[in-house]
Amino acid sequence: MPGTAVGLFIVDFIFRPFAKIFEKQPLVILLFLSILYGYIAYIVLRSAYVSERSN
């Protein structure tokens, strides 16, 4: 699924410059990334589940 790989690359590419701001607050960035990647994982799993149910 190329959409997922592209989405992860875009997220890393866009938010990497802002990571310097959060270097002094690692728990905040960890929470933010967990929520962000959790949402991406939810989209992927939902997509797989919906596609499986359609067949």
MOPAC internal coordinates of N, CA, C and O (Angstrom, degrees):
PM7 1SCF
backbone

  N    0.0000 0     0.00 0     0.00 0    0    0    0
  C    1.4436 1     0.00 0     0.00 0    1    0    0
  C    1.5314 1   108.17 1     0.00 0    2    1    0
  O    1.2310 1   119.62 1   -81.03 1    3    2    1
  N    1.3089 1   118.33 1    98.97 1    3    2    1
  C    1.4616 1   120.24 1  -176.30 1    5    3    2
  C    1.5235 1   113.35 1   -66.97 1    6    5    3
  O    1.2310 1   119.60 1   155.48 1    7    6    5
  N    1.3087 1   118.38 1   -24.52 1    7    6    5
  C    1.4589 1   120.23 1  -179.34 1    9    7    6
  C    1.5059 1   112.83 1   -61.97 1   10    9    7
  O    1.2310 1   120.37 1   141.75 1   11   10    9
  N    1.3233 1   116.89 1   -38.25 1   11   10    9
  C    1.4550 1   121.11 1   179.93 1   13   11   10
  C    1.5201 1   110.69 1   -67.48 1   14   13   11
  O    1.2310 1   120.38 1   134.13 1   15   14   13
  N    1.3108 1   116.87 1   -45.87 1   15   14   13
  C    1.4668 1   120.39 1  -179.92 1   17   15   14
  C    1.5192 1   110.68 1   -62.99 1   18   17   15
  O    1.2310 1   120.24 1   139.21 1   19   18   17
  N    1.2974 1   117.15 1   -40.79 1   19   18   17
  C    1.4649 1   120.43 1   179.02 1   21   19   18
  C    1.5223 1   110.09 1   -66.25 1   22   21   19
  O    1.2310 1   120.27 1   139.69 1   23   22   21
  N    1.3172 1   117.09 1   -40.31 1   23   22   21
  C    1.4669 1   120.77 1   178.73 1   25   23   22
  C    1.5164 1   112.01 1   -62.21 1   26   25   23
  O    1.2310 1   120.38 1   136.19 1   27   26   25
  N    1.3251 1   116.89 1   -43.81 1   27   26   25
  C    1.4644 1   120.08 1   178.47 1   29   27   26
  C    1.5253 1   110.68 1   -65.09 1   30   29   27
  O    1.2310 1   120.10 1   140.13 1   31   30   29
  N    1.3194 1   117.41 1   -39.87 1   31   30   29
  C    1.4629 1   120.86 1   179.10 1   33   31   30
  C    1.5234 1   110.46 1   -64.24 1   34   33   31
  O    1.2310 1   120.39 1   136.32 1   35   34   33
  N    1.3156 1   116.85 1   -43.68 1   35   34   33
  C    1.4663 1   120.73 1  -179.41 1   37   35   34
  C    1.5199 1   110.82 1   -63.86 1   38   37   35
  O    1.2310 1   120.50 1   137.42 1   39   38   37
  N    1.3284 1   116.66 1   -42.58 1   39   38   37
  C    1.4628 1   120.03 1   178.95 1   41   39   38
  C    1.5204 1   110.03 1   -60.94 1   42   41   39
  O    1.2310 1   120.20 1   133.21 1   43   42   41
  N    1.3280 1   117.23 1   -46.79 1   43   42   41
  C    1.4666 1   119.86 1   179.08 1   45   43   42
  C    1.5204 1   111.12 1   -64.70 1   46   45   43
  O    1.2310 1   119.82 1   139.62 1   47   46   45
  N    1.2995 1   117.95 1   -40.38 1   47   46   45
  C    1.4637 1   121.53 1  -177.12 1   49   47   46
  C    1.5279 1   111.64 1   -68.55 1   50   49   47
  O    1.2310 1   120.25 1   140.10 1   51   50   49
  N    1.3177 1   117.12 1   -39.90 1   51   50   49
  C    1.4655 1   120.53 1  -177.46 1   53   51   50
  C    1.5278 1   111.89 1   -75.78 1   54   53   51
  O    1.2310 1   120.45 1   138.53 1   55   54   53
  N    1.3272 1   116.74 1   -41.47 1   55   54   53
  C    1.4634 1   118.71 1  -173.37 1   57   55   54
  C    1.5182 1   114.67 1   -89.52 1   58   57   55
  O    1.2310 1   119.88 1   172.89 1   59   58   57
  N    1.3207 1   117.84 1    -7.11 1   59   58   57
  C    1.4646 1   119.95 1   179.46 1   61   59   58
  C    1.5288 1   112.12 1   -60.28 1   62   61   59
  O    1.2310 1   118.31 1   136.73 1   63   62   61
  N    1.3436 1   120.82 1   -43.27 1   63   62   61
  C    1.4767 1   119.05 1   179.04 1   65   63   62
  C    1.5313 1   112.89 1   -63.68 1   66   65   63
  O    1.2310 1   120.10 1   149.93 1   67   66   65
  N    1.3155 1   117.41 1   -30.07 1   67   66   65
  C    1.4606 1   120.22 1  -179.51 1   69   67   66
  C    1.5189 1   112.17 1   -79.68 1   70   69   67
  O    1.2310 1   120.15 1   169.18 1   71   70   69
  N    1.3300 1   117.33 1   -10.82 1   71   70   69
  C    1.4594 1   120.47 1  -178.86 1   73   71   70
  C    1.5252 1   111.11 1   -64.85 1   74   73   71
  O    1.2310 1   119.89 1   151.15 1   75   74   73
  N    1.3263 1   117.82 1   -28.85 1   75   74   73
  C    1.4610 1   120.03 1   179.45 1   77   75   74
  C    1.5276 1   111.47 1   -63.94 1   78   77   75
  O    1.2310 1   120.44 1   148.79 1   79   78   77
  N    1.2995 1   116.76 1   -31.21 1   79   78   77
  C    1.4600 1   120.51 1   178.15 1   81   79   78
  C    1.5244 1   110.15 1   -65.39 1   82   81   79
  O    1.2310 1   120.69 1   142.09 1   83   82   81
  N    1.3272 1   116.28 1   -37.91 1   83   82   81
  C    1.4563 1   120.72 1  -174.27 1   85   83   82
  C    1.5260 1   113.81 1   -93.92 1   86   85   83
  O    1.2310 1   119.65 1  -173.49 1   87   86   85
  N    1.3426 1   118.27 1     6.51 1   87   86   85
  C    1.4603 1   119.56 1  -179.94 1   89   87   86
  C    1.5234 1   111.87 1   -60.80 1   90   89   87
  O    1.2310 1   120.36 1   149.68 1   91   90   89
  N    1.2959 1   116.92 1   -30.32 1   91   90   89
  C    1.4593 1   120.27 1  -179.91 1   93   91   90
  C    1.5201 1   111.89 1   -83.06 1   94   93   91
  O    1.2310 1   120.03 1   171.66 1   95   94   93
  N    1.3222 1   117.55 1    -8.34 1   95   94   93
  C    1.4659 1   122.09 1   178.95 1   97   95   94
  C    1.5302 1   108.85 1  -129.91 1   98   97   95
  O    1.2310 1   120.00 1  -107.14 1   99   98   97
  N    1.3216 1   117.61 1    72.86 1   99   98   97
  C    1.4627 1   119.58 1  -174.32 1  101   99   98
  C    1.5263 1   114.13 1   -65.91 1  102  101   99
  O    1.2310 1   119.74 1   150.52 1  103  102  101
  N    1.3101 1   118.11 1   -29.48 1  103  102  101
  C    1.4695 1   119.47 1  -179.95 1  105  103  102
  C    1.5281 1   111.57 1   -69.30 1  106  105  103
  O    1.2310 1   120.61 1   146.44 1  107  106  105
  N    1.3277 1   116.44 1   -33.56 1  107  106  105
  C    1.4599 1   120.10 1   179.00 1  109  107  106
  C    1.5230 1   110.00 1   -67.13 1  110  109  107
  O    1.2310 1   120.27 1   134.05 1  111  110  109
  N    1.3259 1   117.09 1   -45.95 1  111  110  109
  C    1.4670 1   119.98 1  -179.41 1  113  111  110
  C    1.5240 1   110.34 1   -68.55 1  114  113  111
  O    1.2310 1   119.87 1   144.95 1  115  114  113
  N    1.3309 1   117.85 1   -35.05 1  115  114  113
  C    1.4597 1   120.36 1   177.04 1  117  115  114
  C    1.5234 1   110.52 1   -63.53 1  118  117  115
  O    1.2310 1   120.25 1   136.48 1  119  118  117
  N    1.3121 1   117.12 1   -43.52 1  119  118  117
  C    1.4587 1   120.80 1   177.23 1  121  119  118
  C    1.5225 1   111.08 1   -63.91 1  122  121  119
  O    1.2310 1   120.20 1   136.24 1  123  122  121
  N    1.3225 1   117.23 1   -43.76 1  123  122  121
  C    1.4574 1   121.73 1   179.81 1  125  123  122
  C    1.5236 1   111.28 1   -61.99 1  126  125  123
  O    1.2310 1   120.40 1   133.35 1  127  126  125
  N    1.3352 1   116.83 1   -46.65 1  127  126  125
  C    1.4661 1   119.97 1  -179.88 1  129  127  126
  C    1.5222 1   111.59 1   -67.30 1  130  129  127
  O    1.2310 1   120.27 1   144.48 1  131  130  129
  N    1.3152 1   117.08 1   -35.52 1  131  130  129
  C    1.4663 1   119.96 1   177.39 1  133  131  130
  C    1.5255 1   110.78 1   -62.87 1  134  133  131
  O    1.2310 1   120.60 1   136.99 1  135  134  133
  N    1.3066 1   116.46 1   -43.01 1  135  134  133
  C    1.4634 1   120.34 1   178.44 1  137  135  134
  C    1.5249 1   110.17 1   -66.21 1  138  137  135
  O    1.2310 1   120.39 1   135.86 1  139  138  137
  N    1.3198 1   116.87 1   -44.14 1  139  138  137
  C    1.4620 1   121.31 1  -178.07 1  141  139  138
  C    1.5253 1   111.74 1   -63.28 1  142  141  139
  O    1.2310 1   120.39 1   129.65 1  143  142  141
  N    1.3369 1   116.85 1   -50.35 1  143  142  141
  C    1.4602 1   120.03 1  -179.06 1  145  143  142
  C    1.5265 1   111.21 1   -71.47 1  146  145  143
  O    1.2310 1   120.17 1   150.50 1  147  146  145
  N    1.3179 1   117.28 1   -29.50 1  147  146  145
  C    1.4614 1   120.36 1   174.43 1  149  147  146
  C    1.5203 1   111.13 1   -64.07 1  150  149  147
  O    1.2310 1   120.58 1   140.48 1  151  150  149
  N    1.3121 1   116.49 1   -39.52 1  151  150  149
  C    1.4601 1   120.46 1   177.73 1  153  151  150
  C    1.5286 1   110.82 1   -65.77 1  154  153  151
  O    1.2310 1   120.75 1   137.96 1  155  154  153
  N    1.3286 1   116.17 1   -42.04 1  155  154  153
  C    1.4702 1   119.80 1   177.69 1  157  155  154
  C    1.5231 1   110.19 1   -62.72 1  158  157  155
  O    1.2310 1   120.40 1   137.35 1  159  158  157
  N    1.3306 1   116.84 1   -42.65 1  159  158  157
  C    1.4705 1   120.40 1   178.56 1  161  159  158
  C    1.5259 1   110.37 1   -63.59 1  162  161  159
  O    1.2310 1   120.03 1   141.37 1  163  162  161
  N    1.3244 1   117.54 1   -38.63 1  163  162  161
  C    1.4629 1   121.28 1   178.12 1  165  163  162
  C    1.5291 1   110.70 1   -62.17 1  166  165  163
  O    1.2310 1   120.36 1   136.31 1  167  166  165
  N    1.3307 1   116.91 1   -43.69 1  167  166  165
  C    1.4642 1   120.85 1   179.11 1  169  167  166
  C    1.5272 1   110.18 1   -61.43 1  170  169  167
  O    1.2310 1   120.73 1   135.64 1  171  170  169
  N    1.3414 1   116.20 1   -44.36 1  171  170  169
  C    1.4596 1   120.35 1  -178.92 1  173  171  170
  C    1.5238 1   110.56 1   -64.27 1  174  173  171
  O    1.2310 1   120.03 1   132.85 1  175  174  173
  N    1.3216 1   117.54 1   -47.15 1  175  174  173
  C    1.4648 1   120.69 1  -178.93 1  177  175  174
  C    1.5312 1   111.46 1   -65.99 1  178  177  175
  O    1.2310 1   120.61 1   140.42 1  179  178  177
  N    1.3166 1   116.44 1   -39.58 1  179  178  177
  C    1.4630 1   119.63 1   177.66 1  181  179  178
  C    1.5186 1   110.54 1   -63.68 1  182  181  179
  O    1.2310 1   120.76 1   138.68 1  183  182  181
  N    1.3235 1   116.16 1   -41.32 1  183  182  181
  C    1.4529 1   120.57 1   178.68 1  185  183  182
  C    1.5264 1   110.69 1   -62.66 1  186  185  183
  O    1.2310 1   120.39 1   136.63 1  187  186  185
  N    1.3163 1   116.85 1   -43.37 1  187  186  185
  C    1.4660 1   120.55 1   179.59 1  189  187  186
  C    1.5259 1   110.65 1   -66.10 1  190  189  187
  O    1.2310 1   120.17 1   140.30 1  191  190  189
  N    1.3222 1   117.28 1   -39.70 1  191  190  189
  C    1.4608 1   120.81 1  -178.28 1  193  191  190
  C    1.5254 1   110.87 1   -68.87 1  194  193  191
  O    1.2310 1   120.11 1   136.55 1  195  194  193
  N    1.3230 1   117.39 1   -43.45 1  195  194  193
  C    1.4661 1   121.14 1   179.72 1  197  195  194
  C    1.5208 1   109.78 1   -64.86 1  198  197  195
  O    1.2310 1   120.23 1   138.98 1  199  198  197
  N    1.3258 1   117.16 1   -41.02 1  199  198  197
  C    1.4572 1   119.80 1   179.70 1  201  199  198
  C    1.5266 1   110.85 1   -66.28 1  202  201  199
  O    1.2310 1   120.20 1   144.72 1  203  202  201
  N    1.3366 1   117.22 1   -35.28 1  203  202  201
  C    1.4629 1   121.47 1   178.90 1  205  203  202
  C    1.5131 1   110.61 1   -69.45 1  206  205  203
  O    1.2310 1   119.72 1   141.21 1  207  206  205
  N    1.3121 1   118.14 1   -38.79 1  207  206  205
  C    1.4658 1   121.56 1  -178.97 1  209  207  206
  C    1.5228 1   111.97 1   -71.69 1  210  209  207
  O    1.2310 1   120.38 1   152.68 1  211  210  209
  N    1.3284 1   116.88 1   -27.32 1  211  210  209
  C    1.4597 1   120.04 1  -179.42 1  213  211  210
  C    1.5182 1   112.11 1   -69.90 1  214  213  211
  O    1.2310 1   120.27 1   152.25 1  215  214  213
  N    1.3104 1   117.09 1   -27.75 1  215  214  213
  C    1.4762 1   120.76 1  -176.99 1  217  215  214
  C    1.4910 1   112.18 1   -78.90 1  218  217  215
  O    1.2310 1   120.10 1   180.00 1  219  218  217

